[in-house]
Amino acid sequence: MCLAIPARIAEIGEDNLATVDILGVTRKVSVDLTPQAAVGDYVLVHAGFAIEVVDEQFAQETLDLIRDFPELADAEAV
């Protein structure tokens, strides 16, 4: 099963690498597949790539579900 998780873009740097926040954890991901993404946007992240820009409501609802099922995420990151 594949899972994409919502993340908020904090910064976009060189080479289309963005710093994103996922449940309080920051990661670098490629935004090559989402050139329209901007700082502050929520994107779905899968395998190190932002694959789709999503609205904040969808992102928050999904993150709330993940928080409701801590076995889906590291309990310390929730």
PDB file of N, CA, C and O in Angstrom, chain B, residues numbered from 101:
ATOM      1  N   MET B 101       0.845  -1.174   0.000  1.00  0.00           N
ATOM      2  CA  MET B 101       0.000   0.000   0.000  1.00  0.00           C
ATOM      3  C   MET B 101       0.894   1.242   0.000  1.00  0.00           C
ATOM      4  O   MET B 101       1.891   1.301   0.719  1.00  0.00           O
ATOM      5  N   CYS B 102       0.533   2.206  -0.795  1.00  0.00           N
ATOM      6  CA  CYS B 102       1.250   3.470  -0.853  1.00  0.00           C
ATOM      7  C   CYS B 102       0.464   4.526  -0.090  1.00  0.00           C
ATOM      8  O   CYS B 102      -0.767   4.508  -0.080  1.00  0.00           O
ATOM      9  N   LEU B 103       1.171   5.431   0.540  1.00  0.00           N
ATOM     10  CA  LEU B 103       0.538   6.473   1.320  1.00  0.00           C
ATOM     11  C   LEU B 103       1.209   7.799   1.011  1.00  0.00           C
ATOM     12  O   LEU B 103       2.434   7.909   1.047  1.00  0.00           O
ATOM     13  N   ALA B 104       0.407   8.795   0.709  1.00  0.00           N
ATOM     14  CA  ALA B 104       0.900  10.160   0.570  1.00  0.00           C
ATOM     15  C   ALA B 104       0.364  10.928   1.768  1.00  0.00           C
ATOM     16  O   ALA B 104      -0.786  10.741   2.167  1.00  0.00           O
ATOM     17  N   ILE B 105       1.179  11.774   2.332  1.00  0.00           N
ATOM     18  CA  ILE B 105       0.794  12.499   3.543  1.00  0.00           C
ATOM     19  C   ILE B 105       0.859  13.998   3.282  1.00  0.00           C
ATOM     20  O   ILE B 105       1.770  14.469   2.602  1.00  0.00           O
ATOM     21  N   PRO B 106      -0.101  14.754   3.817  1.00  0.00           N
ATOM     22  CA  PRO B 106      -0.078  16.201   3.624  1.00  0.00           C
ATOM     23  C   PRO B 106       1.067  16.857   4.390  1.00  0.00           C
ATOM     24  O   PRO B 106       1.408  16.458   5.504  1.00  0.00           O
ATOM     25  N   ALA B 107       1.641  17.861   3.767  1.00  0.00           N
ATOM     26  CA  ALA B 107       2.717  18.632   4.381  1.00  0.00           C
ATOM     27  C   ALA B 107       2.569  20.084   3.945  1.00  0.00           C
ATOM     28  O   ALA B 107       2.099  20.370   2.844  1.00  0.00           O
ATOM     29  N   ARG B 108       2.976  20.998   4.827  1.00  0.00           N
ATOM     30  CA  ARG B 108       2.928  22.422   4.490  1.00  0.00           C
ATOM     31  C   ARG B 108       4.314  22.871   4.068  1.00  0.00           C
ATOM     32  O   ARG B 108       5.303  22.577   4.739  1.00  0.00           O
ATOM     33  N   ILE B 109       4.381  23.578   2.961  1.00  0.00           N
ATOM     34  CA  ILE B 109       5.661  24.076   2.451  1.00  0.00           C
ATOM     35  C   ILE B 109       6.100  25.280   3.275  1.00  0.00           C
ATOM     36  O   ILE B 109       5.386  26.278   3.371  1.00  0.00           O
ATOM     37  N   ALA B 110       7.282  25.170   3.866  1.00  0.00           N
ATOM     38  CA  ALA B 110       7.844  26.260   4.663  1.00  0.00           C
ATOM     39  C   ALA B 110       8.796  27.116   3.846  1.00  0.00           C
ATOM     40  O   ALA B 110       8.925  28.316   4.087  1.00  0.00           O
ATOM     41  N   GLU B 111       9.461  26.499   2.881  1.00  0.00           N
ATOM     42  CA  GLU B 111      10.473  27.208   2.094  1.00  0.00           C
ATOM     43  C   GLU B 111      10.730  26.434   0.808  1.00  0.00           C
ATOM     44  O   GLU B 111      10.697  25.203   0.793  1.00  0.00           O
ATOM     45  N   ILE B 112      10.980  27.157  -0.252  1.00  0.00           N
ATOM     46  CA  ILE B 112      11.397  26.523  -1.502  1.00  0.00           C
ATOM     47  C   ILE B 112      12.778  27.067  -1.850  1.00  0.00           C
ATOM     48  O   ILE B 112      12.978  28.275  -1.984  1.00  0.00           O
ATOM     49  N   GLY B 113      13.716  26.148  -1.990  1.00  0.00           N
ATOM     50  CA  GLY B 113      15.094  26.538  -2.240  1.00  0.00           C
ATOM     51  C   GLY B 113      15.535  26.198  -3.646  1.00  0.00           C
ATOM     52  O   GLY B 113      14.726  26.032  -4.559  1.00  0.00           O
ATOM     53  N   GLU B 114      16.834  26.101  -3.790  1.00  0.00           N
ATOM     54  CA  GLU B 114      17.420  25.791  -5.091  1.00  0.00           C
ATOM     55  C   GLU B 114      17.057  24.386  -5.532  1.00  0.00           C
ATOM     56  O   GLU B 114      16.717  23.528  -4.717  1.00  0.00           O
ATOM     57  N   ASP B 115      17.134  24.168  -6.825  1.00  0.00           N
ATOM     58  CA  ASP B 115      16.892  22.855  -7.425  1.00  0.00           C
ATOM     59  C   ASP B 115      15.498  22.313  -7.137  1.00  0.00           C
ATOM     60  O   ASP B 115      15.299  21.099  -7.128  1.00  0.00           O
ATOM     61  N   ASN B 116      14.520  23.207  -6.899  1.00  0.00           N
ATOM     62  CA  ASN B 116      13.136  22.814  -6.627  1.00  0.00           C
ATOM     63  C   ASN B 116      13.000  21.898  -5.419  1.00  0.00           C
ATOM     64  O   ASN B 116      12.122  21.037  -5.383  1.00  0.00           O
ATOM     65  N   LEU B 117      13.877  22.086  -4.424  1.00  0.00           N
ATOM     66  CA  LEU B 117      13.744  21.354  -3.175  1.00  0.00           C
ATOM     67  C   LEU B 117      13.058  22.245  -2.151  1.00  0.00           C
ATOM     68  O   LEU B 117      13.481  23.373  -1.899  1.00  0.00           O
ATOM     69  N   ALA B 118      12.000  21.719  -1.572  1.00  0.00           N
ATOM     70  CA  ALA B 118      11.236  22.474  -0.584  1.00  0.00           C
ATOM     71  C   ALA B 118      11.435  21.861   0.791  1.00  0.00           C
ATOM     72  O   ALA B 118      11.584  20.647   0.932  1.00  0.00           O
ATOM     73  N   THR B 119      11.436  22.709   1.788  1.00  0.00           N
ATOM     74  CA  THR B 119      11.389  22.252   3.171  1.00  0.00           C
ATOM     75  C   THR B 119       9.917  22.231   3.551  1.00  0.00           C
ATOM     76  O   THR B 119       9.217  23.237   3.437  1.00  0.00           O
ATOM     77  N   VAL B 120       9.456  21.065   4.008  1.00  0.00           N
ATOM     78  CA  VAL B 120       8.043  20.927   4.375  1.00  0.00           C
ATOM     79  C   VAL B 120       7.929  20.502   5.829  1.00  0.00           C
ATOM     80  O   VAL B 120       8.852  19.921   6.399  1.00  0.00           O
ATOM     81  N   ASP B 121       6.778  20.805   6.416  1.00  0.00           N
ATOM     82  CA  ASP B 121       6.467  20.407   7.781  1.00  0.00           C
ATOM     83  C   ASP B 121       5.405  19.321   7.720  1.00  0.00           C
ATOM     84  O   ASP B 121       4.320  19.516   7.174  1.00  0.00           O
ATOM     85  N   ILE B 122       5.750  18.156   8.303  1.00  0.00           N
ATOM     86  CA  ILE B 122       4.821  17.033   8.382  1.00  0.00           C
ATOM     87  C   ILE B 122       4.661  16.684   9.851  1.00  0.00           C
ATOM     88  O   ILE B 122       5.544  16.065  10.446  1.00  0.00           O
ATOM     89  N   LEU B 123       3.546  17.077  10.435  1.00  0.00           N
ATOM     90  CA  LEU B 123       3.273  16.790  11.847  1.00  0.00           C
ATOM     91  C   LEU B 123       4.420  17.249  12.748  1.00  0.00           C
ATOM     92  O   LEU B 123       4.788  16.552  13.693  1.00  0.00           O
ATOM     93  N   GLY B 124       4.981  18.414  12.455  1.00  0.00           N
ATOM     94  CA  GLY B 124       6.036  18.976  13.270  1.00  0.00           C
ATOM     95  C   GLY B 124       7.448  18.529  12.911  1.00  0.00           C
ATOM     96  O   GLY B 124       8.418  18.974  13.524  1.00  0.00           O
ATOM     97  N   VAL B 125       7.561  17.663  11.933  1.00  0.00           N
ATOM     98  CA  VAL B 125       8.866  17.183  11.480  1.00  0.00           C
ATOM     99  C   VAL B 125       9.152  17.817  10.124  1.00  0.00           C
ATOM    100  O   VAL B 125       8.283  17.828   9.251  1.00  0.00           O
ATOM    101  N   THR B 126      10.363  18.345   9.938  1.00  0.00           N
ATOM    102  CA  THR B 126      10.691  18.954   8.646  1.00  0.00           C
ATOM    103  C   THR B 126      11.474  17.971   7.791  1.00  0.00           C
ATOM    104  O   THR B 126      12.284  17.185   8.281  1.00  0.00           O
ATOM    105  N   ARG B 127      11.205  18.044   6.513  1.00  0.00           N
ATOM    106  CA  ARG B 127      11.859  17.196   5.514  1.00  0.00           C
ATOM    107  C   ARG B 127      12.087  18.029   4.263  1.00  0.00           C
ATOM    108  O   ARG B 127      11.418  19.039   4.043  1.00  0.00           O
ATOM    109  N   LYS B 128      13.029  17.596   3.454  1.00  0.00           N
ATOM    110  CA  LYS B 128      13.246  18.180   2.129  1.00  0.00           C
ATOM    111  C   LYS B 128      12.550  17.285   1.113  1.00  0.00           C
ATOM    112  O   LYS B 128      12.726  16.066   1.126  1.00  0.00           O
ATOM    113  N   VAL B 129      11.758  17.892   0.233  1.00  0.00           N
ATOM    114  CA  VAL B 129      11.083  17.144  -0.824  1.00  0.00           C
ATOM    115  C   VAL B 129      11.213  17.905  -2.136  1.00  0.00           C
ATOM    116  O   VAL B 129      11.401  19.121  -2.150  1.00  0.00           O
ATOM    117  N   SER B 130      11.112  17.178  -3.219  1.00  0.00           N
ATOM    118  CA  SER B 130      11.159  17.791  -4.545  1.00  0.00           C
ATOM    119  C   SER B 130       9.780  18.321  -4.915  1.00  0.00           C
ATOM    120  O   SER B 130       8.770  17.656  -4.681  1.00  0.00           O
ATOM    121  N   VAL B 131       9.741  19.509  -5.487  1.00  0.00           N
ATOM    122  CA  VAL B 131       8.487  20.063  -6.005  1.00  0.00           C
ATOM    123  C   VAL B 131       8.509  20.086  -7.535  1.00  0.00           C
ATOM    124  O   VAL B 131       7.779  20.859  -8.155  1.00  0.00           O
ATOM    125  N   ASP B 132       9.339  19.245  -8.141  1.00  0.00           N
ATOM    126  CA  ASP B 132       9.399  19.164  -9.600  1.00  0.00           C
ATOM    127  C   ASP B 132       8.052  18.786 -10.212  1.00  0.00           C
ATOM    128  O   ASP B 132       7.731  19.231 -11.314  1.00  0.00           O
ATOM    129  N   LEU B 133       7.263  17.973  -9.517  1.00  0.00           N
ATOM    130  CA  LEU B 133       5.975  17.527 -10.051  1.00  0.00           C
ATOM    131  C   LEU B 133       4.842  18.502  -9.763  1.00  0.00           C
ATOM    132  O   LEU B 133       3.736  18.344 -10.280  1.00  0.00           O
ATOM    133  N   THR B 134       5.113  19.508  -8.939  1.00  0.00           N
ATOM    134  CA  THR B 134       4.103  20.509  -8.581  1.00  0.00           C
ATOM    135  C   THR B 134       4.695  21.908  -8.714  1.00  0.00           C
ATOM    136  O   THR B 134       4.879  22.595  -7.709  1.00  0.00           O
ATOM    137  N   PRO B 135       4.996  22.339  -9.932  1.00  0.00           N
ATOM    138  CA  PRO B 135       5.662  23.636 -10.109  1.00  0.00           C
ATOM    139  C   PRO B 135       4.817  24.816  -9.638  1.00  0.00           C
ATOM    140  O   PRO B 135       5.353  25.901  -9.411  1.00  0.00           O
ATOM    141  N   GLN B 136       3.513  24.627  -9.489  1.00  0.00           N
ATOM    142  CA  GLN B 136       2.624  25.692  -9.022  1.00  0.00           C
ATOM    143  C   GLN B 136       2.654  25.860  -7.510  1.00  0.00           C
ATOM    144  O   GLN B 136       2.106  26.833  -6.994  1.00  0.00           O
ATOM    145  N   ALA B 137       3.277  24.940  -6.791  1.00  0.00           N
ATOM    146  CA  ALA B 137       3.309  24.986  -5.332  1.00  0.00           C
ATOM    147  C   ALA B 137       4.100  26.205  -4.848  1.00  0.00           C
ATOM    148  O   ALA B 137       5.117  26.587  -5.429  1.00  0.00           O
ATOM    149  N   ALA B 138       3.595  26.798  -3.766  1.00  0.00           N
ATOM    150  CA  ALA B 138       4.227  27.990  -3.201  1.00  0.00           C
ATOM    151  C   ALA B 138       4.357  27.827  -1.689  1.00  0.00           C
ATOM    152  O   ALA B 138       3.719  26.963  -1.089  1.00  0.00           O
ATOM    153  N   VAL B 139       5.187  28.663  -1.089  1.00  0.00           N
ATOM    154  CA  VAL B 139       5.336  28.660   0.360  1.00  0.00           C
ATOM    155  C   VAL B 139       3.963  28.868   0.999  1.00  0.00           C
ATOM    156  O   VAL B 139       3.207  29.755   0.602  1.00  0.00           O
ATOM    157  N   GLY B 140       3.655  28.034   1.994  1.00  0.00           N
ATOM    158  CA  GLY B 140       2.368  28.104   2.679  1.00  0.00           C
ATOM    159  C   GLY B 140       1.343  27.118   2.151  1.00  0.00           C
ATOM    160  O   GLY B 140       0.363  26.818   2.833  1.00  0.00           O
ATOM    161  N   ASP B 141       1.558  26.608   0.944  1.00  0.00           N
ATOM    162  CA  ASP B 141       0.650  25.615   0.366  1.00  0.00           C
ATOM    163  C   ASP B 141       0.804  24.271   1.064  1.00  0.00           C
ATOM    164  O   ASP B 141       1.855  23.958   1.624  1.00  0.00           O
ATOM    165  N   TYR B 142      -0.264  23.489   1.018  1.00  0.00           N
ATOM    166  CA  TYR B 142      -0.209  22.097   1.454  1.00  0.00           C
ATOM    167  C   TYR B 142      -0.073  21.222   0.225  1.00  0.00           C
ATOM    168  O   TYR B 142      -0.748  21.431  -0.783  1.00  0.00           O
ATOM    169  N   VAL B 143       0.804  20.245   0.321  1.00  0.00           N
ATOM    170  CA  VAL B 143       1.021  19.301  -0.770  1.00  0.00           C
ATOM    171  C   VAL B 143       0.951  17.886  -0.212  1.00  0.00           C
ATOM    172  O   VAL B 143       1.203  17.660   0.971  1.00  0.00           O
ATOM    173  N   LEU B 144       0.606  16.940  -1.075  1.00  0.00           N
ATOM    174  CA  LEU B 144       0.696  15.534  -0.710  1.00  0.00           C
ATOM    175  C   LEU B 144       2.100  15.074  -1.044  1.00  0.00           C
ATOM    176  O   LEU B 144       2.579  15.287  -2.157  1.00  0.00           O
ATOM    177  N   VAL B 145       2.767  14.440  -0.079  1.00  0.00           N
ATOM    178  CA  VAL B 145       4.141  13.995  -0.252  1.00  0.00           C
ATOM    179  C   VAL B 145       4.177  12.479  -0.297  1.00  0.00           C
ATOM    180  O   VAL B 145       3.611  11.798   0.558  1.00  0.00           O
ATOM    181  N   HIS B 146       4.854  11.969  -1.308  1.00  0.00           N
ATOM    182  CA  HIS B 146       5.049  10.525  -1.449  1.00  0.00           C
ATOM    183  C   HIS B 146       6.455  10.286  -1.990  1.00  0.00           C
ATOM    184  O   HIS B 146       6.842  10.855  -3.011  1.00  0.00           O
ATOM    185  N   ALA B 147       7.208   9.449  -1.303  1.00  0.00           N
ATOM    186  CA  ALA B 147       8.542   9.038  -1.742  1.00  0.00           C
ATOM    187  C   ALA B 147       9.454  10.227  -2.059  1.00  0.00           C
ATOM    188  O   ALA B 147      10.220  10.192  -3.022  1.00  0.00           O
ATOM    189  N   GLY B 148       9.363  11.276  -1.240  1.00  0.00           N
ATOM    190  CA  GLY B 148      10.254  12.416  -1.412  1.00  0.00           C
ATOM    191  C   GLY B 148       9.830  13.435  -2.446  1.00  0.00           C
ATOM    192  O   GLY B 148      10.582  14.359  -2.755  1.00  0.00           O
ATOM    193  N   PHE B 149       8.622  13.275  -2.989  1.00  0.00           N
ATOM    194  CA  PHE B 149       8.100  14.204  -3.994  1.00  0.00           C
ATOM    195  C   PHE B 149       6.759  14.770  -3.553  1.00  0.00           C
ATOM    196  O   PHE B 149       5.918  14.046  -3.020  1.00  0.00           O
ATOM    197  N   ALA B 150       6.562  16.056  -3.774  1.00  0.00           N
ATOM    198  CA  ALA B 150       5.237  16.653  -3.645  1.00  0.00           C
ATOM    199  C   ALA B 150       4.493  16.286  -4.925  1.00  0.00           C
ATOM    200  O   ALA B 150       4.903  16.677  -6.018  1.00  0.00           O
ATOM    201  N   ILE B 151       3.397  15.533  -4.792  1.00  0.00           N
ATOM    202  CA  ILE B 151       2.728  15.018  -5.983  1.00  0.00           C
ATOM    203  C   ILE B 151       1.441  15.765  -6.328  1.00  0.00           C
ATOM    204  O   ILE B 151       0.916  15.615  -7.431  1.00  0.00           O
ATOM    205  N   GLU B 152       0.929  16.570  -5.389  1.00  0.00           N
ATOM    206  CA  GLU B 152      -0.305  17.310  -5.659  1.00  0.00           C
ATOM    207  C   GLU B 152      -0.458  18.417  -4.624  1.00  0.00           C
ATOM    208  O   GLU B 152      -0.158  18.221  -3.446  1.00  0.00           O
ATOM    209  N   VAL B 153      -0.922  19.573  -5.066  1.00  0.00           N
ATOM    210  CA  VAL B 153      -1.267  20.657  -4.148  1.00  0.00           C
ATOM    211  C   VAL B 153      -2.702  20.408  -3.698  1.00  0.00           C
ATOM    212  O   VAL B 153      -3.577  20.134  -4.520  1.00  0.00           O
ATOM    213  N   VAL B 154      -2.946  20.504  -2.371  1.00  0.00           N
ATOM    214  CA  VAL B 154      -4.285  20.275  -1.821  1.00  0.00           C
ATOM    215  C   VAL B 154      -4.690  21.461  -0.966  1.00  0.00           C
ATOM    216  O   VAL B 154      -3.843  22.236  -0.524  1.00  0.00           O
ATOM    217  N   ASP B 155      -6.000  21.601  -0.735  1.00  0.00           N
ATOM    218  CA  ASP B 155      -6.426  22.721   0.094  1.00  0.00           C
ATOM    219  C   ASP B 155      -6.208  22.407   1.575  1.00  0.00           C
ATOM    220  O   ASP B 155      -6.088  21.249   1.975  1.00  0.00           O
ATOM    221  N   GLU B 156      -6.160  23.466   2.366  1.00  0.00           N
ATOM    222  CA  GLU B 156      -5.842  23.331   3.788  1.00  0.00           C
ATOM    223  C   GLU B 156      -6.857  22.474   4.525  1.00  0.00           C
ATOM    224  O   GLU B 156      -6.479  21.696   5.400  1.00  0.00           O
ATOM    225  N   GLN B 157      -8.132  22.597   4.195  1.00  0.00           N
ATOM    226  CA  GLN B 157      -9.162  21.810   4.871  1.00  0.00           C
ATOM    227  C   GLN B 157      -8.918  20.315   4.665  1.00  0.00           C
ATOM    228  O   GLN B 157      -8.950  19.544   5.625  1.00  0.00           O
ATOM    229  N   PHE B 158      -8.676  19.905   3.430  1.00  0.00           N
ATOM    230  CA  PHE B 158      -8.389  18.497   3.147  1.00  0.00           C
ATOM    231  C   PHE B 158      -7.155  18.044   3.922  1.00  0.00           C
ATOM    232  O   PHE B 158      -7.154  16.972   4.526  1.00  0.00           O
ATOM    233  N   ALA B 159      -6.103  18.869   3.901  1.00  0.00           N
ATOM    234  CA  ALA B 159      -4.862  18.517   4.590  1.00  0.00           C
ATOM    235  C   ALA B 159      -5.112  18.340   6.085  1.00  0.00           C
ATOM    236  O   ALA B 159      -4.648  17.366   6.677  1.00  0.00           O
ATOM    237  N   GLN B 160      -5.839  19.270   6.698  1.00  0.00           N
ATOM    238  CA  GLN B 160      -6.092  19.190   8.136  1.00  0.00           C
ATOM    239  C   GLN B 160      -6.963  17.983   8.493  1.00  0.00           C
ATOM    240  O   GLN B 160      -6.721  17.321   9.502  1.00  0.00           O
ATOM    241  N   GLU B 161      -7.970  17.695   7.674  1.00  0.00           N
ATOM    242  CA  GLU B 161      -8.812  16.524   7.931  1.00  0.00           C
ATOM    243  C   GLU B 161      -7.988  15.241   7.871  1.00  0.00           C
ATOM    244  O   GLU B 161      -8.169  14.344   8.695  1.00  0.00           O
ATOM    245  N   THR B 162      -7.093  15.154   6.907  1.00  0.00           N
ATOM    246  CA  THR B 162      -6.244  13.979   6.771  1.00  0.00           C
ATOM    247  C   THR B 162      -5.273  13.870   7.940  1.00  0.00           C
ATOM    248  O   THR B 162      -5.080  12.785   8.488  1.00  0.00           O
ATOM    249  N   LEU B 163      -4.666  14.981   8.321  1.00  0.00           N
ATOM    250  CA  LEU B 163      -3.741  14.962   9.458  1.00  0.00           C
ATOM    251  C   LEU B 163      -4.467  14.611  10.750  1.00  0.00           C
ATOM    252  O   LEU B 163      -3.910  13.918  11.601  1.00  0.00           O
ATOM    253  N   ASP B 164      -5.701  15.078  10.908  1.00  0.00           N
ATOM    254  CA  ASP B 164      -6.500  14.709  12.089  1.00  0.00           C
ATOM    255  C   ASP B 164      -6.741  13.204  12.134  1.00  0.00           C
ATOM    256  O   ASP B 164      -6.674  12.598  13.204  1.00  0.00           O
ATOM    257  N   LEU B 165      -7.021  12.600  10.987  1.00  0.00           N
ATOM    258  CA  LEU B 165      -7.202  11.142  10.937  1.00  0.00           C
ATOM    259  C   LEU B 165      -5.932  10.421  11.349  1.00  0.00           C
ATOM    260  O   LEU B 165      -5.981   9.428  12.074  1.00  0.00           O
ATOM    261  N   ILE B 166      -4.794  10.921  10.885  1.00  0.00           N
ATOM    262  CA  ILE B 166      -3.520  10.298  11.249  1.00  0.00           C
ATOM    263  C   ILE B 166      -3.295  10.421  12.753  1.00  0.00           C
ATOM    264  O   ILE B 166      -2.821   9.478  13.387  1.00  0.00           O
ATOM    265  N   ARG B 167      -3.628  11.563  13.320  1.00  0.00           N
ATOM    266  CA  ARG B 167      -3.482  11.738  14.767  1.00  0.00           C
ATOM    267  C   ARG B 167      -4.413  10.796  15.539  1.00  0.00           C
ATOM    268  O   ARG B 167      -4.067  10.336  16.627  1.00  0.00           O
ATOM    269  N   ASP B 168      -5.580  10.511  14.984  1.00  0.00           N
ATOM    270  CA  ASP B 168      -6.539   9.611  15.630  1.00  0.00           C
ATOM    271  C   ASP B 168      -6.064   8.160  15.633  1.00  0.00           C
ATOM    272  O   ASP B 168      -6.522   7.359  16.448  1.00  0.00           O
ATOM    273  N   PHE B 169      -5.153   7.821  14.731  1.00  0.00           N
ATOM    274  CA  PHE B 169      -4.629   6.466  14.623  1.00  0.00           C
ATOM    275  C   PHE B 169      -3.105   6.525  14.744  1.00  0.00           C
ATOM    276  O   PHE B 169      -2.399   6.421  13.741  1.00  0.00           O
ATOM    277  N   PRO B 170      -2.597   6.692  15.966  1.00  0.00           N
ATOM    278  CA  PRO B 170      -1.155   6.892  16.146  1.00  0.00           C
ATOM    279  C   PRO B 170      -0.305   5.739  15.612  1.00  0.00           C
ATOM    280  O   PRO B 170       0.886   5.920  15.359  1.00  0.00           O
ATOM    281  N   GLU B 171      -0.891   4.576  15.441  1.00  0.00           N
ATOM    282  CA  GLU B 171      -0.104   3.483  14.874  1.00  0.00           C
ATOM    283  C   GLU B 171       0.265   3.756  13.422  1.00  0.00           C
ATOM    284  O   GLU B 171       1.149   3.092  12.880  1.00  0.00           O
ATOM    285  N   LEU B 172      -0.390   4.717  12.784  1.00  0.00           N
ATOM    286  CA  LEU B 172      -0.051   5.090  11.407  1.00  0.00           C
ATOM    287  C   LEU B 172       1.143   6.038  11.355  1.00  0.00           C
ATOM    288  O   LEU B 172       1.764   6.205  10.306  1.00  0.00           O
ATOM    289  N   ALA B 173       1.455   6.646  12.472  1.00  0.00           N
ATOM    290  CA  ALA B 173       2.570   7.600  12.521  1.00  0.00           C
ATOM    291  C   ALA B 173       3.327   7.381  13.816  1.00  0.00           C
ATOM    292  O   ALA B 173       2.807   6.790  14.762  1.00  0.00           O
ATOM    293  N   ASP B 174       4.527   7.850  13.849  1.00  0.00           N
ATOM    294  CA  ASP B 174       5.327   7.800  15.066  1.00  0.00           C
ATOM    295  C   ASP B 174       4.603   8.609  16.135  1.00  0.00           C
ATOM    296  O   ASP B 174       4.320   9.788  15.923  1.00  0.00           O
ATOM    297  N   ALA B 175       4.302   8.006  17.266  1.00  0.00           N
ATOM    298  CA  ALA B 175       3.533   8.659  18.332  1.00  0.00           C
ATOM    299  C   ALA B 175       4.211   9.945  18.816  1.00  0.00           C
ATOM    300  O   ALA B 175       3.523  10.869  19.250  1.00  0.00           O
ATOM    301  N   GLU B 176       5.543  10.024  18.749  1.00  0.00           N
ATOM    302  CA  GLU B 176       6.248  11.221  19.190  1.00  0.00           C
ATOM    303  C   GLU B 176       6.078  12.372  18.216  1.00  0.00           C
ATOM    304  O   GLU B 176       6.233  13.526  18.613  1.00  0.00           O
ATOM    305  N   ALA B 177       5.765  12.102  16.957  1.00  0.00           N
ATOM    306  CA  ALA B 177       5.633  13.159  15.949  1.00  0.00           C
ATOM    307  C   ALA B 177       4.238  13.753  15.947  1.00  0.00           C
ATOM    308  O   ALA B 177       4.019  14.776  15.298  1.00  0.00           O
ATOM    309  N   VAL B 178       3.293  13.156  16.641  1.00  0.00           N
ATOM    310  CA  VAL B 178       1.896  13.610  16.625  1.00  0.00           C
ATOM    311  C   VAL B 178       1.661  14.713  17.579  1.00  0.00           C
ATOM    312  O   VAL B 178       0.539  15.207  17.687  1.00  0.00           O
TER     313      VAL B 178
END
